[in-house]
């Protein structure tokens, strides 16, 4: 059960950070780069919870 809670929290944090990045007044290319980095970190975190790493 704790794994599901951890996965849900990670998912919500990634969504929140992506929302906040969209609100920042930065250039489009930089914003896309930051969004990609956040998504990659989120995926790696989820894979860690699923015991892939």
C-alpha distance matrix in Angstrom:
0.0 3.8 5.4 5.3 6.6 8.8 10.1 10.9 12.6 14.5 15.6 16.8 18.6 20.3 21.5 22.8 24.6 26.1 27.3 28.9 30.6 32.1 33.6 35.3 39.0 39.1 40.7 39.2 39.1 37.5 34.9 34.0 33.7 31.4 29.2 29.1 28.2 25.3 24.0 24.4 22.6 19.7 19.7 19.9 17.0 14.8 16.3 15.6 11.9 12.4 14.5 17.7 19.4
3.8 0.0 3.8 5.4 5.0 6.1 8.6 9.8 10.5 12.2 14.1 15.3 16.4 18.3 19.9 20.9 22.4 24.3 25.6 26.8 28.4 30.3 31.6 33.0 36.8 36.8 38.6 37.4 37.1 35.2 32.8 32.2 31.6 29.1 27.3 27.3 25.9 23.0 22.2 22.5 20.2 17.6 18.1 17.9 14.7 13.1 14.9 13.6 9.9 11.5 13.4 16.7 17.6
5.4 3.8 0.0 3.8 5.4 5.1 6.1 8.6 9.9 10.5 12.2 14.2 15.3 16.5 18.4 19.9 21.1 22.6 24.3 25.7 26.9 28.8 30.5 31.8 35.5 35.2 36.7 35.2 34.7 33.0 30.7 29.7 29.1 26.8 24.9 24.5 23.3 20.7 19.5 19.5 17.5 14.9 14.8 14.7 11.8 9.8 11.3 10.4 6.6 7.8 10.1 13.2 14.4
5.3 5.4 3.8 0.0 3.8 5.4 5.1 6.1 8.6 9.8 10.5 12.2 14.2 15.4 16.5 18.2 20.0 21.1 22.5 24.3 25.7 27.2 28.9 30.6 34.3 34.2 35.7 34.0 33.9 32.4 29.8 28.8 28.6 26.4 24.0 24.0 23.3 20.3 18.9 19.6 18.0 14.8 14.8 15.7 12.9 10.3 12.4 12.5 8.8 9.5 12.6 15.1 16.9
6.6 5.0 5.4 3.8 0.0 3.8 5.4 5.1 6.1 8.5 9.8 10.5 12.2 14.2 15.3 16.3 18.2 19.9 21.0 22.4 24.2 25.8 27.1 28.8 32.6 32.8 34.6 33.3 33.4 31.6 28.9 28.4 28.3 25.6 23.5 23.9 23.0 19.7 18.9 19.9 17.9 14.7 15.7 16.4 13.2 11.4 14.2 13.7 10.3 12.1 14.8 17.4 18.5
8.8 6.1 5.1 5.4 3.8 0.0 3.8 5.4 5.1 6.1 8.5 9.9 10.5 12.3 14.3 15.2 16.4 18.3 19.9 21.0 22.4 24.4 25.9 27.1 30.8 30.8 32.5 31.3 31.1 29.1 26.7 26.2 25.6 23.0 21.2 21.4 20.0 17.0 16.4 17.0 14.6 11.8 12.9 13.2 9.7 8.6 11.4 10.5 7.4 10.1 12.5 14.9 15.5
10.1 8.6 6.1 5.1 5.4 3.8 0.0 3.8 5.5 5.1 6.1 8.6 9.9 10.6 12.4 14.2 15.4 16.6 18.4 20.0 21.1 22.8 24.7 26.1 29.7 29.4 30.8 29.2 29.0 27.4 24.9 23.9 23.7 21.4 19.1 19.1 18.2 15.3 14.0 14.7 13.1 9.8 10.3 11.4 8.5 6.2 9.4 9.7 6.9 8.6 11.8 13.5 14.6
10.9 9.8 8.6 6.1 5.1 5.4 3.8 0.0 3.8 5.4 5.1 6.2 8.6 9.9 10.6 12.2 14.3 15.4 16.5 18.4 20.0 21.3 22.9 24.7 28.4 28.6 30.2 28.6 28.9 27.4 24.5 23.8 24.0 21.5 19.1 19.7 19.2 15.8 14.7 16.3 14.8 11.2 12.4 14.2 11.3 9.3 12.8 13.4 10.6 12.2 15.5 17.2 18.3
12.6 10.5 9.9 8.6 6.1 5.1 5.5 3.8 0.0 3.8 5.4 5.1 6.1 8.6 9.9 10.4 12.2 14.2 15.2 16.4 18.2 20.0 21.2 22.8 26.5 26.8 28.8 27.6 27.9 26.0 23.2 23.1 23.0 20.1 18.1 19.1 18.1 14.5 14.3 16.0 13.8 10.7 12.8 14.0 10.8 10.1 13.7 13.6 11.3 13.8 16.6 18.3 18.7
14.5 12.2 10.5 9.8 8.5 6.1 5.1 5.4 3.8 0.0 3.8 5.5 5.1 6.2 8.7 9.9 10.6 12.3 14.2 15.3 16.4 18.5 20.2 21.3 25.0 24.8 26.4 25.2 25.1 23.2 20.7 20.2 19.8 17.1 15.2 15.8 14.6 11.2 10.9 12.3 10.0 6.9 9.2 10.4 7.4 7.1 10.8 10.9 9.5 12.1 14.7 15.8 15.9
15.6 14.1 12.2 10.5 9.8 8.5 6.1 5.1 5.4 3.8 0.0 3.8 5.5 5.2 6.3 8.7 10.0 10.7 12.4 14.4 15.4 16.8 18.8 20.4 24.0 23.9 25.3 23.6 23.8 22.4 19.5 18.8 19.0 16.6 14.0 14.7 14.5 11.0 9.9 12.0 10.9 7.2 9.0 11.5 9.4 8.1 11.8 13.0 11.6 13.2 16.3 17.0 17.7
16.8 15.3 14.2 12.2 10.5 9.9 8.6 6.2 5.1 5.5 3.8 0.0 3.8 5.4 5.1 6.1 8.6 9.9 10.5 12.3 14.2 15.4 16.8 18.7 22.4 22.9 24.7 23.4 24.1 22.5 19.3 19.3 19.9 17.0 14.6 16.2 16.0 12.2 11.9 14.6 13.2 9.9 12.4 14.7 12.3 11.6 15.4 16.1 14.6 16.6 19.6 20.5 21.0
18.6 16.4 15.3 14.2 12.2 10.5 9.9 8.6 6.1 5.1 5.5 3.8 0.0 3.8 5.4 5.0 6.1 8.5 9.8 10.5 12.2 14.2 15.4 16.7 20.5 20.7 22.8 21.9 22.4 20.3 17.4 17.8 17.8 14.6 12.9 14.6 13.7 9.9 10.7 13.1 11.0 8.5 11.8 13.5 11.0 11.5 15.2 15.4 14.5 17.1 19.6 20.4 20.2
20.3 18.3 16.5 15.4 14.2 12.3 10.6 9.9 8.6 6.2 5.2 5.4 3.8 0.0 3.8 5.4 5.2 6.1 8.6 9.9 10.5 12.4 14.4 15.6 19.1 18.9 20.4 19.1 19.3 17.5 14.7 14.5 14.6 11.8 9.6 11.0 10.5 6.8 7.0 9.9 8.6 6.0 9.3 11.5 10.0 10.5 13.8 14.8 14.5 16.6 19.1 19.2 19.1
21.5 19.9 18.4 16.5 15.3 14.3 12.4 10.6 9.9 8.7 6.3 5.1 5.4 3.8 0.0 3.8 5.5 5.2 6.2 8.7 9.9 10.7 12.6 14.7 18.1 18.4 20.0 18.5 19.4 18.0 14.6 14.5 15.6 13.0 10.2 12.4 12.8 9.3 9.0 12.5 12.0 9.4 12.0 14.7 13.5 13.2 16.6 18.0 17.3 19.0 21.9 22.0 22.4
22.8 20.9 19.9 18.2 16.3 15.2 14.2 12.2 10.4 9.9 8.7 6.1 5.0 5.4 3.8 0.0 3.8 5.5 5.1 6.2 8.6 10.0 10.8 12.8 16.5 17.3 19.5 18.7 19.9 18.0 14.7 15.5 16.5 13.3 11.4 14.2 14.0 10.4 11.5 14.7 13.5 11.5 14.7 16.9 15.2 15.6 19.1 19.9 19.2 21.4 24.1 24.5 24.4
24.6 22.4 21.1 20.0 18.2 16.4 15.4 14.3 12.2 10.6 10.0 8.6 6.1 5.2 5.5 3.8 0.0 3.8 5.4 5.0 6.1 8.6 9.9 10.7 14.4 14.7 16.9 16.3 17.0 14.8 11.8 12.9 13.3 9.9 8.6 11.5 10.9 7.5 9.5 12.5 11.3 10.2 13.6 15.4 14.2 15.4 18.5 19.2 19.2 21.6 23.8 23.8 23.3
26.1 24.3 22.6 21.1 19.9 18.3 16.6 15.4 14.2 12.3 10.7 9.9 8.5 6.1 5.2 5.5 3.8 0.0 3.8 5.4 5.1 6.3 8.8 10.1 13.4 13.4 14.9 13.6 14.6 13.0 9.6 10.1 11.4 8.6 6.2 9.4 10.1 7.2 8.3 11.8 11.7 10.5 13.3 15.8 15.3 16.0 18.9 20.2 20.4 22.2 24.7 24.2 24.0
27.3 25.6 24.3 22.5 21.0 19.9 18.4 16.5 15.2 14.2 12.4 10.5 9.8 8.6 6.2 5.1 5.4 3.8 0.0 3.8 5.5 5.2 6.5 9.1 12.5 13.4 15.4 14.4 16.2 14.8 11.2 12.3 14.2 11.5 9.4 12.9 13.8 10.9 11.9 15.5 15.4 13.9 16.7 19.3 18.4 18.8 22.0 23.3 23.1 24.9 27.6 27.4 27.4
28.9 26.8 25.7 24.3 22.4 21.0 20.0 18.4 16.4 15.3 14.4 12.3 10.5 9.9 8.7 6.2 5.0 5.4 3.8 0.0 3.8 5.4 5.1 6.6 10.3 11.6 14.2 14.2 15.9 13.8 10.6 12.8 14.0 10.9 10.1 13.7 13.8 11.2 13.3 16.5 15.7 15.0 18.2 20.2 19.2 20.3 23.4 24.2 24.2 26.5 28.8 28.7 28.2
30.6 28.4 26.9 25.7 24.2 22.4 21.1 20.0 18.2 16.4 15.4 14.2 12.2 10.5 9.9 8.6 6.1 5.1 5.5 3.8 0.0 3.8 5.4 5.3 8.6 8.7 11.0 10.8 12.2 10.1 6.8 9.2 10.4 7.5 7.1 10.9 11.2 9.4 11.7 14.6 14.4 14.4 17.3 19.2 18.9 20.2 22.9 23.9 24.5 26.6 28.7 28.1 27.4
32.1 30.3 28.8 27.2 25.8 24.4 22.8 21.3 20.0 18.5 16.8 15.4 14.2 12.4 10.7 10.0 8.6 6.3 5.2 5.4 3.8 0.0 3.8 5.5 8.0 8.7 10.4 9.6 11.9 10.8 7.2 9.2 11.6 9.7 8.5 12.2 13.5 11.9 13.3 16.6 17.0 16.5 19.1 21.4 21.4 22.1 24.9 26.3 26.7 28.4 30.8 30.1 29.9
33.6 31.6 30.5 28.9 27.1 25.9 24.7 22.9 21.2 20.2 18.8 16.8 15.4 14.4 12.6 10.8 9.9 8.8 6.5 5.1 5.4 3.8 0.0 3.8 6.5 8.7 11.4 11.6 14.4 12.9 9.8 12.5 14.6 12.3 11.8 15.6 16.4 14.6 16.5 19.7 19.6 19.1 22.0 24.2 23.7 24.7 27.6 28.7 28.9 30.9 33.3 32.9 32.5
35.3 33.0 31.8 30.6 28.8 27.1 26.1 24.7 22.8 21.3 20.4 18.7 16.7 15.6 14.7 12.8 10.7 10.1 9.1 6.6 5.3 5.5 3.8 0.0 3.8 5.7 9.0 10.3 12.6 10.5 8.2 11.7 13.1 10.8 11.5 15.1 15.4 14.3 16.8 19.5 19.3 19.5 22.5 24.2 23.9 25.4 28.1 29.0 29.6 31.8 33.8 33.2 32.4
39.0 36.8 35.5 34.3 32.6 30.8 29.7 28.4 26.5 25.0 24.0 22.4 20.5 19.1 18.1 16.5 14.4 13.4 12.5 10.3 8.6 8.0 6.5 3.8 0.0 3.8 7.0 9.2 11.9 10.3 8.9 12.5 14.1 12.7 13.7 17.1 17.7 17.2 19.5 22.0 22.2 22.7 25.4 27.1 27.2 28.7 31.2 32.2 33.0 35.1 37.0 36.3 35.4
39.1 36.8 35.2 34.2 32.8 30.8 29.4 28.6 26.8 24.8 23.9 22.9 20.7 18.9 18.4 17.3 14.7 13.4 13.4 11.6 8.7 8.7 8.7 5.7 3.8 0.0 3.8 6.6 8.6 6.7 6.3 9.9 11.0 10.3 11.9 14.8 15.4 15.6 18.0 20.0 20.5 21.5 24.0 25.5 26.0 27.7 29.8 30.9 32.1 34.0 35.7 34.6 33.6
40.7 38.6 36.7 35.7 34.6 32.5 30.8 30.2 28.8 26.4 25.3 24.7 22.8 20.4 20.0 19.5 16.9 14.9 15.4 14.2 11.0 10.4 11.4 9.0 7.0 3.8 0.0 3.8 5.7 5.4 6.1 8.7 10.1 10.7 12.2 14.4 15.6 16.5 18.4 20.1 21.3 22.5 24.4 26.0 27.0 28.6 30.4 31.7 33.2 34.8 36.4 35.0 34.1
39.2 37.4 35.2 34.0 33.3 31.3 29.2 28.6 27.6 25.2 23.6 23.4 21.9 19.1 18.5 18.7 16.3 13.6 14.4 14.2 10.8 9.6 11.6 10.3 9.2 6.6 3.8 0.0 3.8 5.5 5.0 6.2 8.7 10.0 10.4 12.3 14.3 15.3 16.4 18.4 20.0 20.9 22.4 24.4 25.7 26.8 28.5 30.3 31.7 32.9 34.7 33.1 32.5
39.1 37.1 34.7 33.9 33.4 31.1 29.0 28.9 27.9 25.1 23.8 24.1 22.4 19.3 19.4 19.9 17.0 14.6 16.2 15.9 12.2 11.9 14.4 12.6 11.9 8.6 5.7 3.8 0.0 3.8 5.4 5.2 6.3 8.8 9.9 10.7 12.5 14.4 15.4 16.7 18.6 20.0 21.2 22.8 24.4 25.8 27.1 28.8 30.6 31.7 33.3 31.3 30.6
37.5 35.2 33.0 32.4 31.6 29.1 27.4 27.4 26.0 23.2 22.4 22.5 20.3 17.5 18.0 18.0 14.8 13.0 14.8 13.8 10.1 10.8 12.9 10.5 10.3 6.7 5.4 5.5 3.8 0.0 3.8 5.4 5.1 6.2 8.6 9.9 10.7 12.4 14.3 15.4 16.6 18.4 20.0 21.2 22.6 24.4 25.9 27.1 28.9 30.5 31.8 30.2 29.1
34.9 32.8 30.7 29.8 28.9 26.7 24.9 24.5 23.2 20.7 19.5 19.3 17.4 14.7 14.6 14.7 11.8 9.6 11.2 10.6 6.8 7.2 9.8 8.2 8.9 6.3 6.1 5.0 5.4 3.8 0.0 3.8 5.4 5.2 6.1 8.6 9.9 10.6 12.3 14.3 15.4 16.4 18.4 20.1 21.0 22.5 24.4 25.8 27.2 28.7 30.4 29.0 28.3
34.0 32.2 29.7 28.8 28.4 26.2 23.9 23.8 23.1 20.2 18.8 19.3 17.8 14.5 14.5 15.5 12.9 10.1 12.3 12.8 9.2 9.2 12.5 11.7 12.5 9.9 8.7 6.2 5.2 5.4 3.8 0.0 3.8 5.5 5.0 6.1 8.6 9.9 10.5 12.2 14.3 15.2 16.4 18.3 19.8 20.9 22.4 24.3 25.8 26.9 28.7 26.9 26.4
33.7 31.6 29.1 28.6 28.3 25.6 23.7 24.0 23.0 19.8 19.0 19.9 17.8 14.6 15.6 16.5 13.3 11.4 14.2 14.0 10.4 11.6 14.6 13.1 14.1 11.0 10.1 8.7 6.3 5.1 5.4 3.8 0.0 3.8 5.4 5.1 6.3 8.7 10.0 10.6 12.4 14.2 15.4 16.6 18.4 20.0 21.2 22.6 24.6 25.9 27.2 25.3 24.4
31.4 29.1 26.8 26.4 25.6 23.0 21.4 21.5 20.1 17.1 16.6 17.0 14.6 11.8 13.0 13.3 9.9 8.6 11.5 10.9 7.5 9.7 12.3 10.8 12.7 10.3 10.7 10.0 8.8 6.2 5.2 5.5 3.8 0.0 3.8 5.4 5.1 6.2 8.6 9.9 10.6 12.2 14.3 15.4 16.5 18.4 20.0 21.1 22.8 24.5 25.9 24.5 23.5
29.2 27.3 24.9 24.0 23.5 21.2 19.1 19.1 18.1 15.2 14.0 14.6 12.9 9.6 10.2 11.4 8.6 6.2 9.4 10.1 7.1 8.5 11.8 11.5 13.7 11.9 12.2 10.4 9.9 8.6 6.1 5.0 5.4 3.8 0.0 3.8 5.4 5.1 6.2 8.6 9.9 10.5 12.3 14.3 15.3 16.4 18.3 19.9 21.2 22.6 24.5 23.2 22.6
29.1 27.3 24.5 24.0 23.9 21.4 19.1 19.7 19.1 15.8 14.7 16.2 14.6 11.0 12.4 14.2 11.5 9.4 12.9 13.7 10.9 12.2 15.6 15.1 17.1 14.8 14.4 12.3 10.7 9.9 8.6 6.1 5.1 5.4 3.8 0.0 3.8 5.5 5.1 6.1 8.6 9.8 10.5 12.3 14.1 15.3 16.4 18.3 20.1 21.1 22.7 20.8 20.3
28.2 25.9 23.3 23.3 23.0 20.0 18.2 19.2 18.1 14.6 14.5 16.0 13.7 10.5 12.8 14.0 10.9 10.1 13.8 13.8 11.2 13.5 16.4 15.4 17.7 15.4 15.6 14.3 12.5 10.7 9.9 8.6 6.3 5.1 5.4 3.8 0.0 3.8 5.5 5.1 6.2 8.5 9.9 10.6 12.2 14.2 15.4 16.5 18.6 20.0 21.2 19.6 18.5
25.3 23.0 20.7 20.3 19.7 17.0 15.3 15.8 14.5 11.2 11.0 12.2 9.9 6.8 9.3 10.4 7.5 7.2 10.9 11.2 9.4 11.9 14.6 14.3 17.2 15.6 16.5 15.3 14.4 12.4 10.6 9.9 8.7 6.2 5.1 5.5 3.8 0.0 3.8 5.5 5.2 6.1 8.6 10.0 10.5 12.2 14.2 15.3 16.7 18.5 20.1 19.1 18.3
24.0 22.2 19.5 18.9 18.9 16.4 14.0 14.7 14.3 10.9 9.9 11.9 10.7 7.0 9.0 11.5 9.5 8.3 11.9 13.3 11.7 13.3 16.5 16.8 19.5 18.0 18.4 16.4 15.4 14.3 12.3 10.5 10.0 8.6 6.2 5.1 5.5 3.8 0.0 3.8 5.5 5.0 6.1 8.6 9.7 10.5 12.2 14.1 15.4 16.5 18.5 17.1 17.0
24.4 22.5 19.5 19.6 19.9 17.0 14.7 16.3 16.0 12.3 12.0 14.6 13.1 9.9 12.5 14.7 12.5 11.8 15.5 16.5 14.6 16.6 19.7 19.5 22.0 20.0 20.1 18.4 16.7 15.4 14.3 12.2 10.6 9.9 8.6 6.1 5.1 5.5 3.8 0.0 3.8 5.4 5.1 6.2 8.5 9.9 10.5 12.3 14.4 15.3 16.6 14.8 14.2
22.6 20.2 17.5 18.0 17.9 14.6 13.1 14.8 13.8 10.0 10.9 13.2 11.0 8.6 12.0 13.5 11.3 11.7 15.4 15.7 14.4 17.0 19.6 19.3 22.2 20.5 21.3 20.0 18.6 16.6 15.4 14.3 12.4 10.6 9.9 8.6 6.2 5.2 5.5 3.8 0.0 3.8 5.5 5.1 6.1 8.6 9.9 10.5 12.5 14.3 15.4 14.3 13.2
19.7 17.6 14.9 14.8 14.7 11.8 9.8 11.2 10.7 6.9 7.2 9.9 8.5 6.0 9.4 11.5 10.2 10.5 13.9 15.0 14.4 16.5 19.1 19.5 22.7 21.5 22.5 20.9 20.0 18.4 16.4 15.2 14.2 12.2 10.5 9.8 8.5 6.1 5.0 5.4 3.8 0.0 3.8 5.5 5.1 6.2 8.6 9.8 10.7 12.5 14.4 13.8 13.5
19.7 18.1 14.8 14.8 15.7 12.9 10.3 12.4 12.8 9.2 9.0 12.4 11.8 9.3 12.0 14.7 13.6 13.3 16.7 18.2 17.3 19.1 22.0 22.5 25.4 24.0 24.4 22.4 21.2 20.0 18.4 16.4 15.4 14.3 12.3 10.5 9.9 8.6 6.1 5.1 5.5 3.8 0.0 3.8 5.4 5.1 6.1 8.6 9.9 10.5 12.4 11.1 11.5
19.9 17.9 14.7 15.7 16.4 13.2 11.4 14.2 14.0 10.4 11.5 14.7 13.5 11.5 14.7 16.9 15.4 15.8 19.3 20.2 19.2 21.4 24.2 24.2 27.1 25.5 26.0 24.4 22.8 21.2 20.1 18.3 16.6 15.4 14.3 12.3 10.6 10.0 8.6 6.2 5.1 5.5 3.8 0.0 3.8 5.5 5.1 6.2 8.8 9.8 10.6 9.2 8.5
17.0 14.7 11.8 12.9 13.2 9.7 8.5 11.3 10.8 7.4 9.4 12.3 11.0 10.0 13.5 15.2 14.2 15.3 18.4 19.2 18.9 21.4 23.7 23.9 27.2 26.0 27.0 25.7 24.4 22.6 21.0 19.8 18.4 16.5 15.3 14.1 12.2 10.5 9.7 8.5 6.1 5.1 5.4 3.8 0.0 3.8 5.4 5.0 6.5 8.8 10.0 10.0 9.3
14.8 13.1 9.8 10.3 11.4 8.6 6.2 9.3 10.1 7.1 8.1 11.6 11.5 10.5 13.2 15.6 15.4 16.0 18.8 20.3 20.2 22.1 24.7 25.4 28.7 27.7 28.6 26.8 25.8 24.4 22.5 20.9 20.0 18.4 16.4 15.3 14.2 12.2 10.5 9.9 8.6 6.2 5.1 5.5 3.8 0.0 3.8 5.3 5.1 6.4 8.8 9.0 9.8
16.3 14.9 11.3 12.4 14.2 11.4 9.4 12.8 13.7 10.8 11.8 15.4 15.2 13.8 16.6 19.1 18.5 18.9 22.0 23.4 22.9 24.9 27.6 28.1 31.2 29.8 30.4 28.5 27.1 25.9 24.4 22.4 21.2 20.0 18.3 16.4 15.4 14.2 12.2 10.5 9.9 8.6 6.1 5.1 5.4 3.8 0.0 3.8 5.4 5.0 6.4 5.4 6.5
15.6 13.6 10.4 12.5 13.7 10.5 9.7 13.4 13.6 10.9 13.0 16.1 15.4 14.8 18.0 19.9 19.2 20.2 23.3 24.2 23.9 26.3 28.7 29.0 32.2 30.9 31.7 30.3 28.8 27.1 25.8 24.3 22.6 21.1 19.9 18.3 16.5 15.3 14.1 12.3 10.5 9.8 8.6 6.2 5.0 5.3 3.8 0.0 3.8 5.4 5.1 5.8 5.1
11.9 9.9 6.6 8.8 10.3 7.4 6.9 10.6 11.3 9.5 11.6 14.6 14.5 14.5 17.3 19.2 19.2 20.4 23.1 24.2 24.5 26.7 28.9 29.6 33.0 32.1 33.2 31.7 30.6 28.9 27.2 25.8 24.6 22.8 21.2 20.1 18.6 16.7 15.4 14.4 12.5 10.7 9.9 8.8 6.5 5.1 5.4 3.8 0.0 3.8 5.3 7.6 8.3
12.4 11.5 7.8 9.5 12.1 10.1 8.6 12.2 13.8 12.1 13.2 16.6 17.1 16.6 19.0 21.4 21.6 22.2 24.9 26.5 26.6 28.4 30.9 31.8 35.1 34.0 34.8 32.9 31.7 30.5 28.7 26.9 25.9 24.5 22.6 21.1 20.0 18.5 16.5 15.3 14.3 12.5 10.5 9.8 8.8 6.4 5.0 5.4 3.8 0.0 3.8 5.6 8.0
14.5 13.4 10.1 12.6 14.8 12.5 11.8 15.5 16.6 14.7 16.3 19.6 19.6 19.1 21.9 24.1 23.8 24.7 27.6 28.8 28.7 30.8 33.3 33.8 37.0 35.7 36.4 34.7 33.3 31.8 30.4 28.7 27.2 25.9 24.5 22.7 21.2 20.1 18.5 16.6 15.4 14.4 12.4 10.6 10.0 8.8 6.4 5.1 5.3 3.8 0.0 3.8 5.4
17.7 16.7 13.2 15.1 17.4 14.9 13.5 17.2 18.3 15.8 17.0 20.5 20.4 19.2 22.0 24.5 23.8 24.2 27.4 28.7 28.1 30.1 32.9 33.2 36.3 34.6 35.0 33.1 31.3 30.2 29.0 26.9 25.3 24.5 23.2 20.8 19.6 19.1 17.1 14.8 14.3 13.8 11.1 9.2 10.0 9.0 5.4 5.8 7.6 5.6 3.8 0.0 3.8
19.4 17.6 14.4 16.9 18.5 15.5 14.6 18.3 18.7 15.9 17.7 21.0 20.2 19.1 22.4 24.4 23.3 24.0 27.4 28.2 27.4 29.9 32.5 32.4 35.4 33.6 34.1 32.5 30.6 29.1 28.3 26.4 24.4 23.5 22.6 20.3 18.5 18.3 17.0 14.2 13.2 13.5 11.5 8.5 9.3 9.8 6.5 5.1 8.3 8.0 5.4 3.8 0.0
